Amino acid sequence: MAGSFYRVKCPDCENEQTIFGRASTEVACAVCGHTLARPTGGEADIEGEVVDVVAAR
């Protein structure tokens, strides 16, 4: 299972959080609860600014 981890900045509170690019569940911001990623059956739909690719395999 190949995938990447991304550091994403929340559009509401600007918290930066690391998320998996192929998330199978919704990922919420740990600070304000805004949805950062929604599953699509493949690469997740990321809501927010991707700041960095943390790891790629």
PQR file of N, CA, C, O and H, with PARSE charges and radii, in Angstrom:
ATOM      1  N   MET A   1       0.843  -1.176   0.000 -0.4000 1.5000
ATOM      2  CA  MET A   1       0.000   0.000   0.000 -0.0000 2.0000
ATOM      3  C   MET A   1       0.889   1.240   0.000  0.5500 1.7000
ATOM      4  O   MET A   1       1.456   1.600   1.032 -0.5500 1.4000
ATOM      5  N   ALA A   2       1.007   1.873  -1.121 -0.4000 1.5000
ATOM      6  CA  ALA A   2       1.821   3.073  -1.225 -0.0000 2.0000
ATOM      7  C   ALA A   2       0.982   4.293  -0.900  0.5500 1.7000
ATOM      8  O   ALA A   2      -0.222   4.326  -1.154 -0.5500 1.4000
ATOM      9  H   ALA A   2       0.547   1.581  -1.959  0.4000 1.0000
ATOM     10  N   GLY A   3       1.627   5.278  -0.344 -0.4000 1.5000
ATOM     11  CA  GLY A   3       0.925   6.514  -0.014 -0.0000 2.0000
ATOM     12  C   GLY A   3       1.887   7.518   0.558  0.5500 1.7000
ATOM     13  O   GLY A   3       3.039   7.196   0.851 -0.5500 1.4000
ATOM     14  H   GLY A   3       2.605   5.251  -0.138  0.4000 1.0000
ATOM     15  N   SER A   4       1.423   8.713   0.713 -0.4000 1.5000
ATOM     16  CA  SER A   4       2.236   9.785   1.246 -0.0000 2.0000
ATOM     17  C   SER A   4       1.565  10.404   2.459  0.5500 1.7000
ATOM     18  O   SER A   4       0.346  10.337   2.616 -0.5500 1.4000
ATOM     19  H   SER A   4       0.487   8.974   0.475  0.4000 1.0000
ATOM     20  N   PHE A   5       2.370  11.002   3.303 -0.4000 1.5000
ATOM     21  CA  PHE A   5       1.879  11.777   4.421 -0.0000 2.0000
ATOM     22  C   PHE A   5       2.102  13.241   4.088  0.5500 1.7000
ATOM     23  O   PHE A   5       3.147  13.613   3.553 -0.5500 1.4000
ATOM     24  H   PHE A   5       3.360  11.057   3.175  0.4000 1.0000
ATOM     25  N   TYR A   6       1.122  14.064   4.405 -0.4000 1.5000
ATOM     26  CA  TYR A   6       1.189  15.487   4.086 -0.0000 2.0000
ATOM     27  C   TYR A   6       1.024  16.320   5.346  0.5500 1.7000
ATOM     28  O   TYR A   6       0.254  15.969   6.239 -0.5500 1.4000
ATOM     29  H   TYR A   6       0.273  13.761   4.840  0.4000 1.0000
ATOM     30  N   ARG A   7       1.757  17.428   5.408 -0.4000 1.5000
ATOM     31  CA  ARG A   7       1.534  18.407   6.461 -0.0000 2.0000
ATOM     32  C   ARG A   7       0.568  19.427   5.874  0.5500 1.7000
ATOM     33  O   ARG A   7       0.882  20.101   4.893 -0.5500 1.4000
ATOM     34  H   ARG A   7       2.383  17.713   4.683  0.4000 1.0000
ATOM     35  N   VAL A   8      -0.624  19.535   6.491 -0.4000 1.5000
ATOM     36  CA  VAL A   8      -1.701  20.376   5.977 -0.0000 2.0000
ATOM     37  C   VAL A   8      -2.011  21.477   6.988  0.5500 1.7000
ATOM     38  O   VAL A   8      -2.081  21.231   8.192 -0.5500 1.4000
ATOM     39  H   VAL A   8      -0.879  18.987   7.288  0.4000 1.0000
ATOM     40  N   LYS A   9      -2.197  22.704   6.473 -0.4000 1.5000
ATOM     41  CA  LYS A   9      -2.555  23.842   7.319 -0.0000 2.0000
ATOM     42  C   LYS A   9      -4.066  24.016   7.285  0.5500 1.7000
ATOM     43  O   LYS A   9      -4.663  24.115   6.214 -0.5500 1.4000
ATOM     44  H   LYS A   9      -2.140  22.904   5.495  0.4000 1.0000
ATOM     45  N   CYS A  10      -4.677  24.051   8.459 -0.4000 1.5000
ATOM     46  CA  CYS A  10      -6.123  24.225   8.578 -0.0000 2.0000
ATOM     47  C   CYS A  10      -6.504  25.631   8.096  0.5500 1.7000
ATOM     48  O   CYS A  10      -5.878  26.612   8.498 -0.5500 1.4000
ATOM     49  H   CYS A  10      -4.191  23.970   9.329  0.4000 1.0000
ATOM     50  N   PRO A  11      -7.531  25.734   7.234 -0.5600 1.5000
ATOM     51  CA  PRO A  11      -7.938  27.048   6.739  0.2800 2.0000
ATOM     52  C   PRO A  11      -8.617  27.910   7.801  0.5500 1.7000
ATOM     53  O   PRO A  11      -8.703  29.126   7.630 -0.5500 1.4000
ATOM     54  N   ASP A  12      -9.101  27.318   8.888 -0.4000 1.5000
ATOM     55  CA  ASP A  12      -9.788  28.084   9.933 -0.0000 2.0000
ATOM     56  C   ASP A  12      -8.839  28.599  11.010  0.5500 1.7000
ATOM     57  O   ASP A  12      -8.844  29.791  11.318 -0.5500 1.4000
ATOM     58  H   ASP A  12      -9.031  26.330   9.027  0.4000 1.0000
ATOM     59  N   CYS A  13      -8.023  27.712  11.586 -0.4000 1.5000
ATOM     60  CA  CYS A  13      -7.194  28.103  12.733 -0.0000 2.0000
ATOM     61  C   CYS A  13      -5.697  28.104  12.432  0.5500 1.7000
ATOM     62  O   CYS A  13      -4.901  28.472  13.296 -0.5500 1.4000
ATOM     63  H   CYS A  13      -8.020  26.744  11.336  0.4000 1.0000
ATOM     64  N   GLU A  14      -5.299  27.700  11.225 -0.4000 1.5000
ATOM     65  CA  GLU A  14      -3.913  27.656  10.768 -0.0000 2.0000
ATOM     66  C   GLU A  14      -3.041  26.647  11.519  0.5500 1.7000
ATOM     67  O   GLU A  14      -1.814  26.726  11.467 -0.5500 1.4000
ATOM     68  H   GLU A  14      -5.946  27.402  10.524  0.4000 1.0000
ATOM     69  N   ASN A  15      -3.674  25.702  12.216 -0.4000 1.5000
ATOM     70  CA  ASN A  15      -2.938  24.602  12.832 -0.0000 2.0000
ATOM     71  C   ASN A  15      -2.372  23.720  11.727  0.5500 1.7000
ATOM     72  O   ASN A  15      -3.056  23.453  10.739 -0.5500 1.4000
ATOM     73  H   ASN A  15      -4.671  25.639  12.258  0.4000 1.0000
ATOM     74  N   GLU A  16      -1.123  23.261  11.882 -0.4000 1.5000
ATOM     75  CA  GLU A  16      -0.540  22.336  10.907 -0.0000 2.0000
ATOM     76  C   GLU A  16      -0.612  20.927  11.478  0.5500 1.7000
ATOM     77  O   GLU A  16      -0.251  20.683  12.629 -0.5500 1.4000
ATOM     78  H   GLU A  16      -0.567  23.478  12.684  0.4000 1.0000
ATOM     79  N   GLN A  17      -1.086  20.008  10.643 -0.4000 1.5000
ATOM     80  CA  GLN A  17      -1.311  18.634  11.080 -0.0000 2.0000
ATOM     81  C   GLN A  17      -0.865  17.683   9.984  0.5500 1.7000
ATOM     82  O   GLN A  17      -1.046  17.972   8.802 -0.5500 1.4000
ATOM     83  H   GLN A  17      -1.380  20.207   9.708  0.4000 1.0000
ATOM     84  N   THR A  18      -0.290  16.562  10.359 -0.4000 1.5000
ATOM     85  CA  THR A  18       0.144  15.554   9.404 -0.0000 2.0000
ATOM     86  C   THR A  18      -0.992  14.569   9.176  0.5500 1.7000
ATOM     87  O   THR A  18      -1.557  14.025  10.125 -0.5500 1.4000
ATOM     88  H   THR A  18      -0.144  16.327  11.319  0.4000 1.0000
ATOM     89  N   ILE A  19      -1.324  14.342   7.892 -0.4000 1.5000
ATOM     90  CA  ILE A  19      -2.396  13.406   7.555 -0.0000 2.0000
ATOM     91  C   ILE A  19      -1.917  12.459   6.453  0.5500 1.7000
ATOM     92  O   ILE A  19      -0.997  12.780   5.701 -0.5500 1.4000
ATOM     93  H   ILE A  19      -0.865  14.784   7.122  0.4000 1.0000
ATOM     94  N   PHE A  20      -2.552  11.296   6.371 -0.4000 1.5000
ATOM     95  CA  PHE A  20      -2.235  10.307   5.350 -0.0000 2.0000
ATOM     96  C   PHE A  20      -3.002  10.653   4.085  0.5500 1.7000
ATOM     97  O   PHE A  20      -4.196  10.946   4.147 -0.5500 1.4000
ATOM     98  H   PHE A  20      -3.299  11.036   6.982  0.4000 1.0000
ATOM     99  N   GLY A  21      -2.341  10.623   2.950 -0.4000 1.5000
ATOM    100  CA  GLY A  21      -2.943  11.017   1.685 -0.0000 2.0000
ATOM    101  C   GLY A  21      -4.054  10.100   1.207  0.5500 1.7000
ATOM    102  O   GLY A  21      -4.881  10.518   0.397 -0.5500 1.4000
ATOM    103  H   GLY A  21      -1.371  10.385   2.899  0.4000 1.0000
ATOM    104  N   ARG A  22      -4.098   8.866   1.683 -0.4000 1.5000
ATOM    105  CA  ARG A  22      -5.154   7.928   1.301 -0.0000 2.0000
ATOM    106  C   ARG A  22      -6.040   7.615   2.512  0.5500 1.7000
ATOM    107  O   ARG A  22      -6.340   6.455   2.793 -0.5500 1.4000
ATOM    108  H   ARG A  22      -3.426   8.527   2.342  0.4000 1.0000
ATOM    109  N   ALA A  23      -6.444   8.652   3.209 -0.4000 1.5000
ATOM    110  CA  ALA A  23      -7.260   8.490   4.411 -0.0000 2.0000
ATOM    111  C   ALA A  23      -8.569   7.777   4.070  0.5500 1.7000
ATOM    112  O   ALA A  23      -9.206   8.089   3.064 -0.5500 1.4000
ATOM    113  H   ALA A  23      -6.200   9.594   2.980  0.4000 1.0000
ATOM    114  N   SER A  24      -8.964   6.826   4.903 -0.4000 1.5000
ATOM    115  CA  SER A  24     -10.191   6.064   4.664 -0.0000 2.0000
ATOM    116  C   SER A  24     -11.364   6.593   5.487  0.5500 1.7000
ATOM    117  O   SER A  24     -12.496   6.138   5.323 -0.5500 1.4000
ATOM    118  H   SER A  24      -8.446   6.572   5.720  0.4000 1.0000
ATOM    119  N   THR A  25     -11.095   7.549   6.366 -0.4000 1.5000
ATOM    120  CA  THR A  25     -12.147   8.215   7.140 -0.0000 2.0000
ATOM    121  C   THR A  25     -11.880   9.716   7.092  0.5500 1.7000
ATOM    122  O   THR A  25     -10.781  10.143   6.741 -0.5500 1.4000
ATOM    123  H   THR A  25     -10.175   7.919   6.499  0.4000 1.0000
ATOM    124  N   GLU A  26     -12.883  10.511   7.441 -0.4000 1.5000
ATOM    125  CA  GLU A  26     -12.684  11.953   7.482 -0.0000 2.0000
ATOM    126  C   GLU A  26     -11.659  12.286   8.563  0.5500 1.7000
ATOM    127  O   GLU A  26     -11.669  11.701   9.646 -0.5500 1.4000
ATOM    128  H   GLU A  26     -13.777  10.163   7.726  0.4000 1.0000
ATOM    129  N   VAL A  27     -10.775  13.235   8.253 -0.4000 1.5000
ATOM    130  CA  VAL A  27      -9.763  13.679   9.199 -0.0000 2.0000
ATOM    131  C   VAL A  27     -10.110  15.102   9.610  0.5500 1.7000
ATOM    132  O   VAL A  27     -10.227  15.992   8.767 -0.5500 1.4000
ATOM    133  H   VAL A  27     -10.767  13.710   7.374  0.4000 1.0000
ATOM    134  N   ALA A  28     -10.274  15.308  10.915 -0.4000 1.5000
ATOM    135  CA  ALA A  28     -10.625  16.625  11.439 -0.0000 2.0000
ATOM    136  C   ALA A  28      -9.412  17.284  12.073  0.5500 1.7000
ATOM    137  O   ALA A  28      -8.510  16.605  12.565 -0.5500 1.4000
ATOM    138  H   ALA A  28     -10.179  14.586  11.599  0.4000 1.0000
ATOM    139  N   CYS A  29      -9.395  18.606  12.058 -0.4000 1.5000
ATOM    140  CA  CYS A  29      -8.339  19.370  12.720 -0.0000 2.0000
ATOM    141  C   CYS A  29      -8.397  19.072  14.213  0.5500 1.7000
ATOM    142  O   CYS A  29      -9.475  19.066  14.807 -0.5500 1.4000
ATOM    143  H   CYS A  29     -10.127  19.158  11.658  0.4000 1.0000
ATOM    144  N   ALA A  30      -7.249  18.829  14.814 -0.4000 1.5000
ATOM    145  CA  ALA A  30      -7.186  18.501  16.236 -0.0000 2.0000
ATOM    146  C   ALA A  30      -7.509  19.699  17.122  0.5500 1.7000
ATOM    147  O   ALA A  30      -7.847  19.527  18.294 -0.5500 1.4000
ATOM    148  H   ALA A  30      -6.373  18.834  14.331  0.4000 1.0000
ATOM    149  N   VAL A  31      -7.408  20.911  16.576 -0.4000 1.5000
ATOM    150  CA  VAL A  31      -7.651  22.111  17.370 -0.0000 2.0000
ATOM    151  C   VAL A  31      -9.095  22.592  17.255  0.5500 1.7000
ATOM    152  O   VAL A  31      -9.766  22.776  18.270 -0.5500 1.4000
ATOM    153  H   VAL A  31      -7.134  21.050  15.624  0.4000 1.0000
ATOM    154  N   CYS A  32      -9.582  22.798  16.020 -0.4000 1.5000
ATOM    155  CA  CYS A  32     -10.903  23.410  15.841 -0.0000 2.0000
ATOM    156  C   CYS A  32     -11.969  22.459  15.290  0.5500 1.7000
ATOM    157  O   CYS A  32     -13.156  22.783  15.322 -0.5500 1.4000
ATOM    158  H   CYS A  32      -9.037  22.649  15.195  0.4000 1.0000
ATOM    159  N   GLY A  33     -11.563  21.295  14.789 -0.4000 1.5000
ATOM    160  CA  GLY A  33     -12.526  20.311  14.299 -0.0000 2.0000
ATOM    161  C   GLY A  33     -12.906  20.443  12.834  0.5500 1.7000
ATOM    162  O   GLY A  33     -13.725  19.663  12.348 -0.5500 1.4000
ATOM    163  H   GLY A  33     -10.599  21.032  14.763  0.4000 1.0000
ATOM    164  N   HIS A  34     -12.337  21.406  12.113 -0.4000 1.5000
ATOM    165  CA  HIS A  34     -12.618  21.564  10.682 -0.0000 2.0000
ATOM    166  C   HIS A  34     -12.154  20.317   9.929  0.5500 1.7000
ATOM    167  O   HIS A  34     -11.094  19.773  10.240 -0.5500 1.4000
ATOM    168  H   HIS A  34     -11.672  22.039  12.508  0.4000 1.0000
ATOM    169  N   THR A  35     -12.919  19.859   8.954 -0.4000 1.5000
ATOM    170  CA  THR A  35     -12.549  18.683   8.175 -0.0000 2.0000
ATOM    171  C   THR A  35     -11.379  19.011   7.258  0.5500 1.7000
ATOM    172  O   THR A  35     -11.470  19.919   6.432 -0.5500 1.4000
ATOM    173  H   THR A  35     -13.780  20.301   8.701  0.4000 1.0000
ATOM    174  N   LEU A  36     -10.275  18.271   7.403 -0.4000 1.5000
ATOM    175  CA  LEU A  36      -9.084  18.494   6.589 -0.0000 2.0000
ATOM    176  C   LEU A  36      -9.006  17.548   5.402  0.5500 1.7000
ATOM    177  O   LEU A  36      -8.423  17.898   4.376 -0.5500 1.4000
ATOM    178  H   LEU A  36     -10.201  17.534   8.074  0.4000 1.0000
ATOM    179  N   ALA A  37      -9.584  16.348   5.521 -0.4000 1.5000
ATOM    180  CA  ALA A  37      -9.534  15.384   4.427 -0.0000 2.0000
ATOM    181  C   ALA A  37     -10.794  14.535   4.424  0.5500 1.7000
ATOM    182  O   ALA A  37     -11.321  14.156   5.470 -0.5500 1.4000
ATOM    183  H   ALA A  37     -10.057  16.064   6.354  0.4000 1.0000
ATOM    184  N   ARG A  38     -11.263  14.246   3.205 -0.4000 1.5000
ATOM    185  CA  ARG A  38     -12.431  13.380   3.017 -0.0000 2.0000
ATOM    186  C   ARG A  38     -12.011  12.210   2.134  0.5500 1.7000
ATOM    187  O   ARG A  38     -11.319  12.410   1.135 -0.5500 1.4000
ATOM    188  H   ARG A  38     -10.835  14.554   2.355  0.4000 1.0000
ATOM    189  N   PRO A  39     -12.422  10.984   2.490 -0.5600 1.5000
ATOM    190  CA  PRO A  39     -12.066   9.818   1.676  0.2800 2.0000
ATOM    191  C   PRO A  39     -12.786   9.827   0.337  0.5500 1.7000
ATOM    192  O   PRO A  39     -13.929  10.274   0.242 -0.5500 1.4000
ATOM    193  N   THR A  40     -12.111   9.332  -0.699 -0.4000 1.5000
ATOM    194  CA  THR A  40     -12.710   9.266  -2.034 -0.0000 2.0000
ATOM    195  C   THR A  40     -12.565   7.882  -2.647  0.5500 1.7000
ATOM    196  O   THR A  40     -12.957   7.683  -3.797 -0.5500 1.4000
ATOM    197  H   THR A  40     -11.182   8.969  -0.622  0.4000 1.0000
ATOM    198  N   GLY A  41     -12.021   6.932  -1.925 -0.4000 1.5000
ATOM    199  CA  GLY A  41     -11.789   5.604  -2.467 -0.0000 2.0000
ATOM    200  C   GLY A  41     -10.382   5.452  -3.015  0.5500 1.7000
ATOM    201  O   GLY A  41      -9.989   4.359  -3.423 -0.5500 1.4000
ATOM    202  H   GLY A  41     -11.703   7.094  -0.991  0.4000 1.0000
ATOM    203  N   GLY A  42      -9.644   6.500  -3.030 -0.4000 1.5000
ATOM    204  CA  GLY A  42      -8.248   6.522  -3.484 -0.0000 2.0000
ATOM    205  C   GLY A  42      -7.539   7.620  -2.726  0.5500 1.7000
ATOM    206  O   GLY A  42      -7.521   7.627  -1.495 -0.5500 1.4000
ATOM    207  H   GLY A  42      -9.963   7.388  -2.699  0.4000 1.0000
ATOM    208  N   GLU A  43      -6.957   8.544  -3.460 -0.4000 1.5000
ATOM    209  CA  GLU A  43      -6.315   9.696  -2.827 -0.0000 2.0000
ATOM    210  C   GLU A  43      -7.399  10.568  -2.191  0.5500 1.7000
ATOM    211  O   GLU A  43      -8.401  10.886  -2.832 -0.5500 1.4000
ATOM    212  H   GLU A  43      -6.971   8.538  -4.460  0.4000 1.0000
ATOM    213  N   ALA A  44      -7.195  10.954  -0.927 -0.4000 1.5000
ATOM    214  CA  ALA A  44      -8.196  11.732  -0.199 -0.0000 2.0000
ATOM    215  C   ALA A  44      -8.316  13.145  -0.774  0.5500 1.7000
ATOM    216  O   ALA A  44      -7.355  13.692  -1.315 -0.5500 1.4000
ATOM    217  H   ALA A  44      -6.382  10.696  -0.406  0.4000 1.0000
ATOM    218  N   ASP A  45      -9.503  13.720  -0.648 -0.4000 1.5000
ATOM    219  CA  ASP A  45      -9.746  15.103  -1.044 -0.0000 2.0000
ATOM    220  C   ASP A  45      -9.317  15.979   0.129  0.5500 1.7000
ATOM    221  O   ASP A  45      -9.983  16.001   1.164 -0.5500 1.4000
ATOM    222  H   ASP A  45     -10.284  13.276  -0.208  0.4000 1.0000
ATOM    223  N   ILE A  46      -8.210  16.699  -0.029 -0.4000 1.5000
ATOM    224  CA  ILE A  46      -7.634  17.484   1.052 -0.0000 2.0000
ATOM    225  C   ILE A  46      -8.168  18.912   0.991  0.5500 1.7000
ATOM    226  O   ILE A  46      -8.069  19.588  -0.033 -0.5500 1.4000
ATOM    227  H   ILE A  46      -7.669  16.681  -0.870  0.4000 1.0000
ATOM    228  N   GLU A  47      -8.738  19.353   2.113 -0.4000 1.5000
ATOM    229  CA  GLU A  47      -9.235  20.721   2.245 -0.0000 2.0000
ATOM    230  C   GLU A  47      -8.237  21.464   3.126  0.5500 1.7000
ATOM    231  O   GLU A  47      -8.099  21.154   4.309 -0.5500 1.4000
ATOM    232  H   GLU A  47      -8.819  18.803   2.944  0.4000 1.0000
ATOM    233  N   GLY A  48      -7.569  22.409   2.573 -0.4000 1.5000
ATOM    234  CA  GLY A  48      -6.547  23.140   3.309 -0.0000 2.0000
ATOM    235  C   GLY A  48      -5.291  23.182   2.465  0.5500 1.7000
ATOM    236  O   GLY A  48      -5.204  22.523   1.430 -0.5500 1.4000
ATOM    237  H   GLY A  48      -7.681  22.660   1.612  0.4000 1.0000
ATOM    238  N   GLU A  49      -4.330  23.951   2.906 -0.4000 1.5000
ATOM    239  CA  GLU A  49      -3.082  24.131   2.170 -0.0000 2.0000
ATOM    240  C   GLU A  49      -2.093  23.026   2.520  0.5500 1.7000
ATOM    241  O   GLU A  49      -1.786  22.818   3.694 -0.5500 1.4000
ATOM    242  H   GLU A  49      -4.401  24.487   3.747  0.4000 1.0000
ATOM    243  N   VAL A  50      -1.591  22.314   1.506 -0.4000 1.5000
ATOM    244  CA  VAL A  50      -0.560  21.309   1.726 -0.0000 2.0000
ATOM    245  C   VAL A  50       0.768  22.066   1.852  0.5500 1.7000
ATOM    246  O   VAL A  50       1.251  22.664   0.890 -0.5500 1.4000
ATOM    247  H   VAL A  50      -1.840  22.483   0.552  0.4000 1.0000
ATOM    248  N   VAL A  51       1.343  22.025   3.049 -0.4000 1.5000
ATOM    249  CA  VAL A  51       2.564  22.756   3.339 -0.0000 2.0000
ATOM    250  C   VAL A  51       3.794  21.967   2.927  0.5500 1.7000
ATOM    251  O   VAL A  51       4.765  22.541   2.434 -0.5500 1.4000
ATOM    252  H   VAL A  51       0.952  21.539   3.831  0.4000 1.0000
ATOM    253  N   ASP A  52       3.758  20.629   3.128 -0.4000 1.5000
ATOM    254  CA  ASP A  52       4.937  19.813   2.867 -0.0000 2.0000
ATOM    255  C   ASP A  52       4.512  18.354   2.691  0.5500 1.7000
ATOM    256  O   ASP A  52       3.499  17.917   3.237 -0.5500 1.4000
ATOM    257  H   ASP A  52       2.968  20.164   3.528  0.4000 1.0000
ATOM    258  N   VAL A  53       5.299  17.618   1.924 -0.4000 1.5000
ATOM    259  CA  VAL A  53       5.151  16.165   1.841 -0.0000 2.0000
ATOM    260  C   VAL A  53       6.117  15.605   2.870  0.5500 1.7000
ATOM    261  O   VAL A  53       7.329  15.767   2.731 -0.5500 1.4000
ATOM    262  H   VAL A  53       6.122  17.972   1.480  0.4000 1.0000
ATOM    263  N   VAL A  54       5.601  14.950   3.895 -0.4000 1.5000
ATOM    264  CA  VAL A  54       6.441  14.480   5.003 -0.0000 2.0000
ATOM    265  C   VAL A  54       7.160  13.200   4.629  0.5500 1.7000
ATOM    266  O   VAL A  54       8.358  13.075   4.884 -0.5500 1.4000
ATOM    267  H   VAL A  54       4.616  14.818   4.008  0.4000 1.0000
ATOM    268  N   ALA A  55       6.461  12.246   4.030 -0.4000 1.5000
ATOM    269  CA  ALA A  55       7.092  10.978   3.647 -0.0000 2.0000
ATOM    270  C   ALA A  55       6.359  10.414   2.444  0.5500 1.7000
ATOM    271  O   ALA A  55       5.135  10.497   2.347 -0.5500 1.4000
ATOM    272  H   ALA A  55       5.488  12.348   3.823  0.4000 1.0000
ATOM    273  N   ALA A  56       7.119   9.845   1.540 -0.4000 1.5000
ATOM    274  CA  ALA A  56       6.521   9.211   0.355 -0.0000 2.0000
ATOM    275  C   ALA A  56       7.121   7.838   0.212  0.5500 1.7000
ATOM    276  O   ALA A  56       8.318   7.654   0.433 -0.5500 1.4000
ATOM    277  H   ALA A  56       8.114   9.778   1.618  0.4000 1.0000
ATOM    278  N   ARG A  57       6.308   6.873  -0.155 -0.4000 1.5000
ATOM    279  CA  ARG A  57       6.800   5.497  -0.343 -0.0000 2.0000
ATOM    280  C   ARG A  57       6.456   5.054  -1.719  0.5500 1.7000
ATOM    281  O   ARG A  57       6.771   3.927  -2.102 -0.5500 1.4000
ATOM    282  H   ARG A  57       5.336   7.023  -0.334  0.4000 1.0000
TER
END
